[in-house]
């Protein structure tokens, strides 16, 4: 099966990008001219600390220790200084703080980091922050709001105690609901709740219960993801095909259909493959502009024709910045065709896009480049194309993302798995 999926990946990669393989190499790209060509950008900030390590989580993280966290704050501020002259006064139009658990540093460095960000860059946006249910006391919610956070995401994951135990989450369903309730009453513009479905042994009724309870709690957005296991995580290493293996695509589709029915009936709108948002509410999302700068250990940056990734190792990240160096571990030059394919990938993820945006970005007609792929999808009912806008149907949203997962899950497994084992890899072939 793996050889077949690898063969399909190779065919699709060549058709969409023109590349036989994608190779990231240990090289710091030239940045000054690239920043000069950018009109605006997004900002991503990574906080790699957690109070407890969840066995399924693929993201870069380690246990919180106050001494290391203090050094990390200094390093982050140093990296911000290294970029401040390169970025200049270009508008930063989206700002997302992820992890790890950003609220683990709510009272031990996060305010100082944000002060540095807003001092160094021309911030023309609000803050999107990830959080943990255990960090959302009334006092902490006041502190989060005082930082200027307007969009808050809560990693709820499940609302049944047995699934929370399996996921290694250190709270009960009751405690999670209490935290969400406090957050929805705290005045944020958007409160997002993450939930995971297609868990081992999870029933359709449990999925329905979770969806309905999140609606009743008043969340503005639900990001509902199926459980994926990656080979470098604890759950991935223990996967046996029964208790922790990736659930089948048909089972995931059925469970996602249950959630679609609930959220549409309550007036929510689909705003990405996995996200449903109340109308008139600004959606909670990660970086929302095509170009972005990443700060912190494991943060990625995309500057038009180059993608690069910081070292995942926190100690090596700190050491590099202390020595006055950008902590870049790997980079990938992007041909125009690769940039176009990446643009289309993320627009499919968002479920709708304007063809004029492609023309503005690349100076050519979308149909001339990708029309031969989009037309059959339109005939099959997977998307609607009125000549100006492309909108995916629910079936198209799911099945096209299943196709995208052929790349993303494999690429994440290779790139992040290698980067977690080797602080400075020589090269990674995707």
C-alpha positions as CSV (number, residue, x, y, z in Angstrom):
1,X,0.0,0.0,0.0
2,X,2.8,2.4,0.9
3,X,4.5,1.8,-2.5
4,X,1.3,2.5,-4.3
5,X,0.7,5.7,-2.4
6,X,4.3,6.7,-3.1
7,X,3.8,6.1,-6.8
8,X,0.6,8.2,-6.8
9,X,2.4,11.0,-4.9
10,X,5.2,11.0,-7.5
11,X,2.7,11.2,-10.5
12,X,0.7,14.0,-8.9
13,X,3.8,15.9,-7.7
14,X,5.2,15.9,-11.2
15,X,1.9,17.0,-12.8
16,X,1.3,19.8,-10.4
17,X,4.8,21.1,-9.6
18,X,6.9,19.7,-12.4
19,X,9.3,18.3,-9.8
20,X,10.6,14.8,-9.6
21,X,11.4,15.2,-5.9
22,X,11.5,18.0,-3.3
23,X,14.7,18.5,-1.4
24,X,15.3,20.7,1.6
25,X,19.0,21.5,2.3
26,X,21.0,22.9,5.1
27,X,21.4,26.5,3.8
28,X,20.4,29.9,5.0
29,X,18.8,31.7,2.0
30,X,19.5,35.3,1.0
31,X,16.8,37.3,2.7
32,X,17.3,41.1,2.2
33,X,16.2,41.3,-1.4
34,X,13.2,39.0,-0.7
35,X,11.9,41.1,2.1
36,X,12.3,44.2,-0.1
37,X,10.0,42.6,-2.7
38,X,7.3,41.8,-0.1
39,X,4.5,44.3,0.4
40,X,3.0,42.7,3.5
41,X,3.4,39.5,5.5
42,X,2.1,37.4,8.3
43,X,3.8,36.5,11.5
44,X,3.9,33.1,13.3
45,X,5.4,32.7,16.8
46,X,6.1,29.2,18.2
47,X,6.1,28.5,21.9
48,X,7.5,24.9,22.2
49,X,6.7,24.2,25.9
50,X,4.0,22.1,27.4
51,X,3.2,21.1,31.0
52,X,2.6,17.5,29.7
53,X,3.4,15.8,26.4
54,X,0.3,14.4,24.7
55,X,1.1,11.1,22.9
56,X,-0.6,12.0,19.6
57,X,0.7,15.5,19.1
58,X,2.9,16.0,16.0
59,X,4.1,19.5,16.8
60,X,7.5,20.5,18.2
61,X,7.4,20.7,21.9
62,X,9.1,19.8,25.2
63,X,8.3,19.9,28.9
64,X,8.2,23.3,30.4
65,X,11.2,24.3,32.6
66,X,11.4,27.8,33.9
67,X,15.1,28.2,33.3
68,X,15.0,27.0,29.7
69,X,11.9,29.1,29.1
70,X,13.7,32.2,30.3
71,X,16.6,31.6,27.9
72,X,14.1,31.0,25.2
73,X,12.4,34.3,25.8
74,X,15.8,36.0,25.4
75,X,16.5,34.1,22.2
76,X,13.2,35.0,20.7
77,X,13.8,38.6,21.4
78,X,17.2,38.2,19.8
79,X,15.7,36.6,16.7
80,X,13.1,39.5,16.5
81,X,16.0,42.0,16.6
82,X,17.8,40.1,13.7
83,X,14.7,40.4,11.6
84,X,13.5,43.9,12.5
85,X,15.8,45.8,10.0
86,X,15.0,43.2,7.3
87,X,11.2,43.6,7.7
88,X,11.3,47.3,8.3
89,X,7.9,49.0,8.4
90,X,6.1,46.6,6.1
91,X,2.7,45.9,7.5
92,X,2.2,42.6,9.4
93,X,-1.4,41.7,8.6
94,X,-1.8,38.5,10.6
95,X,-0.3,37.2,13.9
96,X,-0.7,33.7,15.1
97,X,0.9,32.2,18.3
98,X,1.0,28.4,18.4
99,X,2.9,25.6,20.1
100,X,3.4,23.6,22.2
101,X,1.2,25.5,24.6
102,X,1.6,29.3,24.4
103,X,-0.4,29.8,27.6
104,X,2.2,27.8,29.5
105,X,4.3,31.1,29.3
106,X,1.4,33.4,30.1
107,X,3.1,34.7,33.2
108,X,6.7,33.8,32.4
109,X,7.8,35.6,29.3
110,X,4.8,35.9,26.8
111,X,4.1,39.5,27.7
112,X,7.7,40.5,27.2
113,X,7.8,38.7,23.8
114,X,4.7,40.5,22.6
115,X,6.1,43.8,23.7
116,X,9.2,43.1,21.6
117,X,7.1,42.1,18.6
118,X,4.9,45.2,18.7
119,X,8.0,47.4,19.1
120,X,10.0,45.9,16.3
121,X,7.3,45.4,13.6
122,X,4.5,47.4,12.0
123,X,1.7,45.3,13.5
124,X,-1.6,45.9,11.6
125,X,-3.5,43.0,13.0
126,X,-5.0,41.3,16.0
127,X,-3.5,38.3,17.9
128,X,-4.6,34.7,17.5
129,X,-3.6,32.6,20.4
130,X,-3.7,28.8,21.1
131,X,-4.5,27.8,24.7
132,X,-5.0,24.9,27.0
133,X,-8.2,24.3,29.0
134,X,-6.3,24.1,32.3
135,X,-4.9,27.6,31.7
136,X,-8.3,29.3,31.4
137,X,-9.2,30.4,34.9
138,X,-11.1,33.7,35.1
139,X,-7.9,35.5,36.1
140,X,-5.9,34.0,33.3
141,X,-8.5,34.9,30.7
142,X,-8.3,38.5,32.0
143,X,-4.5,38.3,31.5
144,X,-4.9,36.9,28.0
145,X,-7.3,39.7,27.1
146,X,-4.9,42.3,28.5
147,X,-2.2,41.2,26.1
148,X,-4.5,42.3,23.2
149,X,-5.6,38.8,22.2
150,X,-8.9,38.9,20.3
151,X,-9.0,35.4,18.9
152,X,-8.6,32.5,21.3
153,X,-8.4,28.7,20.4
154,X,-8.9,26.0,23.0
155,X,-7.6,22.5,22.6
156,X,-10.6,20.7,23.9
157,X,-10.1,17.6,21.7
158,X,-12.9,15.5,23.3
159,X,-15.8,15.7,25.7
160,X,-15.9,12.1,27.0
161,X,-13.6,11.2,29.8
162,X,-12.6,7.9,28.3
163,X,-11.3,9.6,25.1
164,X,-9.5,12.3,27.1
165,X,-7.7,9.6,29.1
166,X,-6.7,7.9,25.9
167,X,-5.4,11.2,24.4
168,X,-3.4,11.9,27.6
169,X,-5.3,15.1,28.3
170,X,-5.0,16.2,32.0
171,X,-8.6,17.3,32.6
172,X,-12.1,15.9,32.6
173,X,-15.0,16.6,30.2
174,X,-16.6,18.7,32.9
175,X,-13.5,20.8,33.4
176,X,-13.1,21.3,29.7
177,X,-16.7,22.5,29.4
178,X,-16.3,24.9,32.3
179,X,-13.2,26.4,30.7
180,X,-14.9,26.8,27.3
181,X,-17.9,28.4,29.0
182,X,-15.7,31.0,30.8
183,X,-13.9,31.8,27.5
184,X,-17.1,32.3,25.5
185,X,-18.3,34.8,28.2
186,X,-15.0,36.7,28.3
187,X,-15.6,39.0,25.3
188,X,-13.2,37.7,22.7
189,X,-14.1,38.3,19.0
190,X,-13.8,34.6,18.2
191,X,-13.4,31.6,20.5
192,X,-12.5,28.4,18.6
193,X,-12.7,24.9,20.1
194,X,-10.6,22.1,18.6
195,X,-12.0,18.7,18.7
196,X,-10.7,15.3,17.4
197,X,-13.0,12.8,15.8
198,X,-12.6,9.2,14.5
199,X,-10.9,8.3,17.7
200,X,-10.3,4.6,18.5
201,X,-13.6,3.1,19.6
202,X,-15.4,6.4,19.2
203,X,-19.1,6.1,18.3
204,X,-21.2,8.3,16.0
205,X,-23.3,9.2,19.0
206,X,-20.2,10.5,20.9
207,X,-19.2,12.7,17.9
208,X,-22.7,14.1,17.7
209,X,-22.7,14.7,21.5
210,X,-19.4,16.7,21.3
211,X,-20.6,18.8,18.4
212,X,-23.9,19.7,20.0
213,X,-22.3,20.5,23.4
214,X,-19.8,22.8,21.8
215,X,-22.6,24.7,20.0
216,X,-24.5,24.9,23.3
217,X,-21.4,26.3,25.0
218,X,-21.5,29.2,22.6
219,X,-18.2,28.7,20.7
220,X,-17.9,30.9,17.6
221,X,-15.9,28.3,15.7
222,X,-15.2,24.6,15.8
223,X,-12.1,23.1,14.2
224,X,-12.9,19.4,14.0
225,X,-10.0,17.2,12.9
226,X,-9.7,13.4,12.5
227,X,-7.0,11.7,14.5
228,X,-3.9,11.2,12.5
229,X,-0.9,9.4,13.9
230,X,2.7,10.2,12.8
231,X,5.5,7.7,13.2
232,X,7.7,9.9,15.4
233,X,5.0,10.5,18.0
234,X,4.4,8.2,21.0
235,X,1.1,7.1,19.7
236,X,2.6,6.5,16.2
237,X,5.3,4.3,17.7
238,X,2.7,2.3,19.5
239,X,0.2,2.1,16.7
240,X,-1.0,-1.5,16.1
241,X,-3.7,-0.9,13.6
242,X,-6.4,-1.3,16.2
243,X,-6.1,1.0,19.2
244,X,-4.1,3.9,17.7
245,X,-4.0,3.4,13.9
246,X,-5.2,6.1,11.5
247,X,-8.9,5.6,11.0
248,X,-10.3,4.8,7.6
249,X,-11.3,7.5,5.2
250,X,-14.9,6.3,4.9
251,X,-15.3,6.3,8.7
252,X,-13.9,9.8,8.9
253,X,-16.2,11.0,6.1
254,X,-19.3,9.6,8.0
255,X,-18.3,11.3,11.2
256,X,-17.5,14.6,9.5
257,X,-20.9,14.4,7.9
258,X,-22.5,14.2,11.3
259,X,-20.7,17.4,12.3
260,X,-21.6,19.2,9.1
261,X,-25.3,18.5,9.7
262,X,-25.1,19.9,13.2
263,X,-23.2,23.0,12.4
264,X,-25.1,23.9,9.3
265,X,-28.4,23.5,11.1
266,X,-27.1,26.0,13.7
267,X,-26.1,28.5,11.1
268,X,-22.4,27.9,11.0
269,X,-20.5,28.3,7.7
270,X,-17.7,26.2,6.5
271,X,-14.5,28.3,6.5
272,X,-11.9,25.6,5.8
273,X,-11.7,21.8,5.4
274,X,-12.1,21.2,9.1
275,X,-13.5,24.6,10.5
276,X,-17.1,25.8,10.9
277,X,-17.7,29.4,12.0
278,X,-20.7,31.5,13.0
279,X,-21.7,34.1,10.4
280,X,-20.4,37.6,11.0
281,X,-17.7,36.3,13.3
282,X,-14.1,36.8,12.1
283,X,-12.7,33.3,11.8
284,X,-9.9,32.0,14.0
285,X,-7.1,30.9,11.7
286,X,-3.4,30.6,11.4
287,X,-1.4,33.0,9.1
288,X,-3.9,34.3,6.6
289,X,-1.6,36.0,4.1
290,X,0.3,34.1,1.4
291,X,3.7,35.2,2.7
292,X,4.8,34.8,6.4
293,X,7.7,34.9,8.8
294,X,8.1,32.3,11.5
295,X,9.8,33.0,14.8
296,X,11.0,30.4,17.3
297,X,12.2,26.8,17.3
298,X,10.7,24.8,14.4
299,X,8.9,27.9,12.9
300,X,8.7,28.0,9.1
301,X,8.8,31.0,6.9
302,X,7.6,31.4,3.3
303,X,8.9,34.4,1.3
304,X,7.6,34.1,-2.2
305,X,10.2,31.8,-3.8
306,X,11.7,30.2,-0.7
307,X,10.5,28.2,2.2
308,X,12.8,27.7,5.2
309,X,12.6,26.1,8.6
310,X,14.2,26.9,12.0
311,X,15.9,24.2,13.9
312,X,13.5,22.2,16.1
313,X,16.0,21.8,18.9
314,X,15.3,24.4,21.6
315,X,18.9,24.4,23.0
316,X,20.4,24.7,19.5
317,X,17.9,27.5,18.6
318,X,19.0,29.4,21.7
319,X,22.7,28.8,21.0
320,X,22.4,30.0,17.4
321,X,20.7,33.3,18.3
322,X,23.1,33.9,21.1
323,X,25.9,33.7,18.5
324,X,24.1,36.3,16.4
325,X,23.0,33.8,13.7
326,X,19.6,33.1,12.2
327,X,18.6,29.6,13.5
328,X,17.7,28.4,10.0
329,X,18.1,24.6,9.6
330,X,16.7,23.8,6.2
331,X,15.5,25.7,3.2
332,X,13.9,25.0,-0.2
333,X,14.0,27.2,-3.3
334,X,10.6,27.3,-5.0
335,X,10.1,27.4,-8.7
336,X,7.1,29.5,-9.9
337,X,5.3,26.3,-10.7
338,X,5.9,25.0,-7.2
339,X,4.6,28.3,-5.8
340,X,1.5,28.0,-7.9
341,X,0.9,24.5,-6.7
342,X,1.3,25.6,-3.1
343,X,-1.1,28.4,-3.6
344,X,-3.7,26.0,-5.0
345,X,-3.2,23.6,-2.2
346,X,-4.0,26.2,0.5
347,X,-6.9,27.6,-1.4
348,X,-8.4,24.1,-1.7
349,X,-7.9,23.9,2.1
350,X,-9.9,27.1,2.5
351,X,-12.7,25.6,0.3
352,X,-13.1,28.6,-2.0
353,X,-11.0,31.1,-3.9
354,X,-11.1,33.9,-6.4
355,X,-9.4,33.4,-9.7
356,X,-8.4,37.0,-9.7
357,X,-6.2,36.4,-6.7
358,X,-4.2,33.9,-8.7
359,X,-3.8,36.5,-11.5
360,X,-2.7,39.1,-8.9
361,X,-0.2,36.8,-7.4
362,X,1.3,35.2,-10.5
363,X,0.3,37.5,-13.4
364,X,-1.4,34.7,-15.4
365,X,-4.7,33.0,-15.8
366,X,-5.5,30.1,-13.3
367,X,-7.5,28.2,-16.0
368,X,-4.5,28.2,-18.3
369,X,-2.3,26.6,-15.6
370,X,-4.7,24.3,-13.7
371,X,-7.9,24.3,-15.7
372,X,-7.3,20.8,-17.0
373,X,-7.4,19.6,-13.4
374,X,-10.3,21.8,-12.2
375,X,-12.7,21.1,-15.1
376,X,-13.1,17.4,-14.4
377,X,-13.7,18.1,-10.7
378,X,-16.5,20.5,-11.7
379,X,-18.1,17.9,-13.9
380,X,-17.9,15.4,-11.0
381,X,-19.7,17.9,-8.7
382,X,-16.8,18.3,-6.4
383,X,-16.6,22.0,-7.0
384,X,-18.6,24.9,-8.6
385,X,-16.8,27.2,-11.0
386,X,-18.7,30.3,-12.2
387,X,-15.7,31.7,-14.1
388,X,-14.7,34.1,-11.3
389,X,-14.9,32.0,-8.1
390,X,-14.3,28.4,-7.3
391,X,-16.3,26.9,-4.4
392,X,-15.8,23.3,-3.2
393,X,-18.8,21.2,-2.3
394,X,-18.8,19.3,1.0
395,X,-17.9,16.1,-0.9
396,X,-15.2,17.9,-2.8
397,X,-13.8,19.5,0.3
398,X,-13.3,16.1,1.9
399,X,-12.1,14.0,-0.9
400,X,-9.8,16.6,-2.4
401,X,-8.2,17.0,1.0
402,X,-7.8,13.2,1.3
403,X,-5.8,13.6,-2.0
404,X,-3.8,16.4,-0.4
405,X,-3.1,14.2,2.6
406,X,-1.1,11.9,0.3
407,X,1.4,14.7,0.3
408,X,1.0,16.5,3.6
409,X,1.0,13.5,6.0
410,X,4.0,11.9,4.3
411,X,5.9,15.2,4.0
412,X,5.2,16.2,7.7
413,X,6.3,12.7,8.8
414,X,9.6,13.0,7.0
415,X,10.4,16.6,7.5
416,X,9.3,17.0,11.2
417,X,10.4,13.5,12.1
418,X,13.9,14.1,10.8
419,X,14.0,17.6,12.3
420,X,13.1,16.3,15.7
421,X,15.9,13.8,15.6
422,X,18.6,16.0,14.0
423,X,19.0,19.7,15.0
424,X,20.8,20.6,11.7
425,X,20.0,18.0,9.0
426,X,22.1,18.1,5.9
427,X,19.1,17.5,3.6
428,X,15.6,16.0,3.7
429,X,14.1,14.5,0.6
430,X,10.3,14.6,0.4
